[in-house]
């Protein structure tokens, strides 16, 4: 009779192919818990619909940012660097990023995209080789670099230099990397129409589009790297919008839940 709270890290419905056994187990755990926490409206709806959890038992607690680590150095000169941060696996959508870069280089050639993250999952290595072959096929060799996994301090250094984070993950319960980028003044280009819709506002702190092969997307990115005043405006919007994400607020909300259950 000890009360417990369930918080998901990932969900079976996100795995390659529908993992019924895992989903069934997750449903047993969630329905027997006292409370389920979610990090976004999207995750709340997903759990309510897929796992048939009573919405009254769900508490949304938005994640925060560690501002001691994610602290922008405004003395660092921004470069035409795009970042893609995440595990190398198909659901993260790095192939879409390469397709965008291939399209974008037809109107702008002065940029570099750095992929941070190592192969993950059963087919991760195969997917990485597919990405590297696509770089050759698209003649993107001078524009693309794969850096595997990096320590956080190195990622911070690159965020300080970057002008854009490209986020093409199909499934995210929240999308922490997006608010970490915004906290560093880096706008986010994303195709995620789930939780990222709650974070990104077009032409403010980034751009959300169903398809990256799009004239409006090209214009947004071209302005970022060629119009310093426009970039500064968007960077300030990133700073402002990231302020509402706080780990201290998340902790207060969690503490309230635990005290209530006790």
Order of alpha helices (4+ residues) and beta strands (2+ residues): beta-alpha-beta-alpha-beta-beta-alpha-beta-alpha-beta-alpha-beta-alpha-beta-beta-alpha-alpha-alpha
